[in-house]
Amino acid sequence: MCHDPHPAVVYDLERYLTVRSAYGATLGPEGDLSVLLDTTGVSQVWTLSEPGTWPEQRTFYEEPVSFVRASPERSELVFGMDEGGNERLQLYRLDPDGTVTNLTATPEAKHRWGGWDHDGEQFAFASNRRDESVFDVYVQGRTETGDDASLVYEGDGWLSVGGWSPDDDRLVLSQAHSSFDQDVYVLELASGERTHLTPHDGNVRYSSVQWGPEGDLYLVTDEGSDTLELVRMDAETGETTTVETGGEWNIDGVAVDEETGLLAYSRNVDGYTELTLGELTGPTAIEEFAVPTLPGDVAGGVSFGPDGDRLALSTSGRAVNTNVYVADVNELRRASDGSKTGESDNGTIERWTHASTAGIPPESFVEPELVHYETFDGREIPAFFSVPENADDVPVIVDIHGGPESQRRPSFSGLVQYFLSRGYAVFEPNVRGSTGYGKAYTHLDDVEKRMDSVRDLNAAVDWLQTREVVDPDRIVAKGGSYGGFMVLAALTEYPDRWAAGVDSVGIANFVTFLENTGEWRRELREAEYGSLSEDREFLESISPINNIGNIEAPLFVLHGANDPRVPLGEAEQVAEKAREQGVPVEKLVFEDEGHGISKLENRIEAYTRVVDFLDEHV
């Protein structure tokens, strides 16, 4: 009898969900690197002093830490954490000896980090302490806590702080009116005077705002353009000068070290990152460095070292789990000089973190194919299509992103890889309304055009049913948040096309969603979906709960009890109404989760149940 010397190994769901990620890097003044790493099952703060060494765990909570920032002058960190997914983020100081101080200590309010000043003596943040529906700006000393913060500006909307000016006498503020419409202000701390830099008509994005070394601002905007471009803005007049045009694709973020003029920006090319590194040699002139070869297809989260000698970033790919790399800026300069004479073609970058793949061979991970399919009005819709090895007549999970102003990109997903290992293909469309494809594309699903994006899903089924590898009768709709609405809408608008649906923290009824979402979010959401005062009848008409009589496919509903964005009532009403129609429904609610399932043990339980549900019905 012959035996295969290399039998195929099948890994269970828990192994795929315990593939680790390291990201959110920040470089400290002593040369160490702090990151968020989910080795314990939720993201915590870990610190490394050398590349590749085992990191030291610095925080030990059951709740995930959302960000970490190093002080510019001391070996101390600030990190953020909420409770049970309620998004009421508190800010904490972590000292070198491990002592943690709750800096904000106002658990009923949200806090949004705004950056250290240049000597690390104080920091800024925005909070809705005074009025739940608006954000004010505060400045607080590093040793102060709670009520010690100084209110420096009373806001009237969704404000965030972009950082301190080079002289620490001003803050740059952003105010969001919707996901596609923002304004930029400069706040003089001594006088409290706020200067509006971006008066405009219509929807214009001004995002990723950074101070430059001369006290000017750098940001990305689509003012006068369909795509986002990189501009310099005068911090007194608001006058802008283009640094780099977007062209066909968005420049979706910029990072500037205001002391040295080091700069990094990324271009989003059909979901893949094209990174540019360099330094400002004038207000709008960049001397570009050689860009090191990075694993994966999506990179970002750039952090500069305090002396401008290094930069850190994280990188990810569908077959590469997320890790942090650090580059020596002088090495990048030398590589750039060498490339000009033909001696070198790229710089060097060093991998610092080694987040585990849980023993699963990386070569077993499946890369997606970028495809484009034609929809009802002749447009081409981009999508990532992943097919298991030796696929033939397989079921497909159509996995729809949230937002809607978001984009599915080819970063790592242990859950996607697990589905592929189990014989499911995965199809991830960026339907109209997605970001990354220009301003016009993002507005194709606004208000009365909302259901056109659902028609894009129907066209995706048409396309999939022509693929030989696909079983046309086993196509599943799966999505979270707005993607959950898309699942419910697809199942009620096109009931005979779907074998099953998985709705995670999804919107079932736009009216009850808008009535019950967090006070601070309602105006932003109404700008996208329509208002309760003017569009109620239309919102009722497109709400899946009011068309639930059409549903035929078995439905799995997943939600967090503390969800401040899409309240639990959305899950409860759709599960109840679907059951009344005789549809097989499974509902799973986690009492310690919010808008999504973040804790490892909950993710294992949730997706074990989802997989069992799909195996039974699909």
C-alpha positions, -999 to +999 in steps of 0.1 A: +000+000+000+013+034-010+012+064+013+014+101+004+046+113+021+032+148+023-005+144+032-026+176+030-031+191+064-065+205+073-065+232+099-095+241+120-112+275+122-095+284+155-061+281+139-071+305+111-086+330+135-054+329+156-032+340+127-017+371+144-014+408+132+010+435+143+002+470+133-003+506+145+035+512+150+050+541+169+087+548+174+099+561+208+127+585+216+149+557+229+147+538+196+122+512+207+091+503+187+056+499+202+029+481+182-005+466+186-004+428+186-032+404+191-013+374+205-036+372+235-067+372+213-073+410+215-049+437+204-026+449+232+005+471+234+038+453+229+073+469+227+104+458+209+139+472+213+155+453+184+142+438+151+130+403+154+133+400+191+104+387+212+083+417+221+075+427+257+037+428+265+029+461+281-009+460+285-030+431+298-067+438+292-096+417+281-107+446+259-088+455+227-065+485+227-074+507+197-042+528+192-009+536+209+014+567+205+049+572+219+058+605+237+083+625+217+105+630+247+099+603+273+097+566+274+060+567+280+030+559+258-006+569+254-032+543+244-069+542+239-095+516+249-133+514+253-154+489+272-173+461+256-173+477+222-193+508+233-168+531+215-166+555+245-129+556+242-108+566+272-071+577+270-044+561+293-008+569+300+016+539+302+048+546+322+081+526+317+075+507+350+041+495+337+020+519+357-012+528+338-031+561+345-066+568+332-061+603+318-096+610+308-117+591+334-150+601+319-165+568+309-198+582+296-180+602+269-160+595+237-124+608+234-105+611+202-067+615+204-053+647+189-015+643+195+013+653+218+028+687+218+065+688+209+080+684+243+054+658+253+042+679+283+006+680+271-018+665+246-050+675+228-081+655+222-118+660+211-146+648+233-184+649+235-184+654+273-205+686+272-231+674+247-233+639+234-241+651+198-211+674+194-173+673+200-153+700+219-115+704+219-095+700+251-058+703+261-045+684+291-011+680+308+005+646+308+002+642+346-034+656+348-065+634+348-102+636+343-116+671+350-082+687+348-084+690+310-089+725+297-117+732+273-101+753+246-129+753+220-167+745+221-176+727+189-209+724+170-204+691+152-181+662+145-147+677+154-113+660+155-078+673+162-051+668+136-021+679+156+000+708+170+017+734+149+055+735+150+055+763+176+028+745+197+006+777+196-021+763+172-041+732+166-054+720+132-090+708+134-112+689+110-150+689+110-169+662+092-203+670+078-205+636+061-179+610+050-175+630+018-176+665+031-152+680+056-138+714+067-104+724+080-098+750+107-068+764+127-073+771+163-052+798+180-047+785+216-040+818+232-070+836+218-094+807+212-099+822+177-107+796+150-099+803+113-119+786+087-096+776+059-119+756+035-152+774+028-168+756-001-200+746-018-212+710-022-193+679-009-155+682-007-132+659+012-103+674+031-086+646+050-053+633+064-043+669+075-007+672+087+015+702+097+045+708+076+079+721+087+072+757+078+039+759+096+019+751+065-005+721+061-004+690+039-035+670+032-055+652+005-086+667-011-109+662-041-116+699-044-119+704-082-110+668-089-128+635-091-100+618-072-081+628-041-048+647-046-020+658-023-019+696-017-001+721+004-024+746+022-015+780+037-024+778+074-035+814+074-053+819+041-064+784+031-048+788-003-038+754-018-011+744-042-011+709-057+019+687-048+008+655-065-023+649-086-045+619-080-049+611-117-071+580-122-066+569-086-069+584-051-040+595-030-056+582+001-033+593+029-002+614+037+022+614+067+046+643+072+074+647+098+071+684+105+106+687+120+125+671+091+101+673+061+101+636+056+070+626+038+051+594+028+019+591+008+000+562-007-019+558-040-048+534-040-046+516-074-077+494-077-073+485-040-035+479-041-010+503-025+016+522-044+038+539-018+059+570-023+086+580+003+107+612+002+114+645+018+102+680+011+128+702-006+104+731-010+068+739-002+056+716-031+088+698-041+095+663-031+128+645-035+117+609-037+135+580-021+138+545-034+108+525-021+118+492-005+103+460-018+075+451+007+056+419+010+019+421+005-003+445-014-016+470+012+007+492+033+002+521+056+003+534+092+036+553+086+053+565+118+085+586+118+111+584+145+116+614+167+149+623+151+136+617+116+161+589+111+137+560+107+102+553+096+079+524+105+049+510+086+027+480+085+021+458+054-004+431+047-016+409+018-042+383+012-014+357+015+007+377+040-004+384+075+001+420+089+035+429+103+056+460+110+087+470+091+113+498+099+135+516+073+166+536+080+160+570+062+197+574+054+198+540+038+168+550+016+187+582+006+218+562-003+197+537-023+180+566-041+214+581-050+226+547-062+196+542-084+203+574-102+237+559-113+224+524-119+240+510-088+209+501-068+172+500-075+156+500-041+162+506-004+164+483+025+137+478+051+138+455+081+111+433+095+107+440+132+076+419+141+070+383+135+033+379+141+026+342+138+006+324+111-004+299+138+016+272+122-003+274+089+021+274+059+019+309+042+022+292+009-012+276+015-029+310+015-048+318-016-043+351-035-074+367-051-079+377-087-089+412-094-119+410-118-144+435-132-180+426-141-206+444-160-237+456-141-272+467-151-262+502-165-231+490-183-206+501-156-177+478-147-177+468-110-144+458-095-142+427-072-117+403-057-124+366-066-107+339-046-111+303-056-099+272-036-074+249-051-088+224-076-122+241-074-151+226-093-187+234-089-181+251-055-203+273-034-195+310-033-197+335-005-204+370-018-187+391+010-199+427+011-180+455+029-195+480+053-195+517+050-209+522+023-180+546+020-154+519+023-135+495+001-126+459+002-088+456-003-066+425-006-053+425+030-051+394+052-082+377+065-079+344+084-117+339+080-115+342+042-086+317+041-105+293+062-135+294+039-112+288+010-097+258+028-131+244+033-140+246-004-159+278-006-150+305-032-151+341-020-162+370-041-157+406-027-173+433-048-167+470-045-202+480-056-211+516-064-208+538-034-174+523-025-144+546-020-112+543-040-127+549-075-133+586-075-159+610-062-185+603-089-185+566-081-190+571-044-221+592-050-238+567-073-258+552-044-268+583-026-303+584-010-328+577-038-301+557-057-295+534-027-310+503-043-287+506-074-259+492-053-281+462-045-287+457-083-249+455-085-250+425-063-276+409-085-253+415-115-225+398-095-247+367-093-252+368-130-214+370-135-207+342-110-232+319-126-212+319-158-180+307-141-174+270-146-160+266-111-191+279-094-223+260-084-250+285-095-274+273-069-251+278-039-244+315-037-243+331-002-247+368+007-225+378+037-217+412+051-214+434+082-228+468+092-239+485+059-228+452+043-254+436+066-281+458+051-269+448+017-273+411+026-309+417+039-317+439+008-303+412-016-323+385+001-356+405+000-352+421-034-338+390-052-350+361-030-346+333-055-309+340-062-294+333-028-288+300-009-283+317+024-275+350+041-252+360+070-260+395+084-236+409+110-245+441+128-266+451+098-293+477+093-328+462+089-348+494+092-333+528+082-358+547+103-352+529+136-315+528+128-313+566+124-336+572+154-315+550+177-279+554+165-254+574+186-263+611+189-229+620+175-235+600+144-270+608+132-262+639+112-233+622+094-255+592+085-284+612+074-261+630+049-255+596+033-288+578+036-314+605+037-330+624+066-358+614+089-376+647+084-374+648+046-369+612+034-388+590+059-412+575+033-384+566+010-363+551+039-393+530+049-397+518+013-361+505+010-358+490+045-355+452+043-377+448+074-407+461+053-400+437+025-393+407+047-423+388+033-401+382+002-373+364+020-367+327+012-331+320+021-320+308+056-306+337+076-279+340+103-280+372+123-250+382+144-248+413+167-231+429+197-254+441+225-233+473+231-233+484+195-236+522+195-238+525+157-264+499+146-284+492+177-293+456+188-329+462+179-320+460+142-310+423+147-339+415+169-366+428+146-353+412+115-348+378+131-383+378+146-400+389+113-380+364+092-390+336+116-426+346+112-422+340+075-411+304+082-375+311+072-348+292+091-331+318+113-302+316+137-295+346+159-263+351+180-258+381+203-227+388+224-232+408+255-196+421+256-193+433+220-202+464+200-201+471+163-184+439+153-169+409+170-134+417+183-126+392+210-110+359+199-132+336+219-163+353+206-150+352+170-144+315+173-179+309+187-195+332+161-178+318+130-180+282+142-218+287+143-218+305+109-198+277+093-221+250+107-250+270+095-236+273+060-226+237+059-261+227+068-280+250+044-254+254+015 
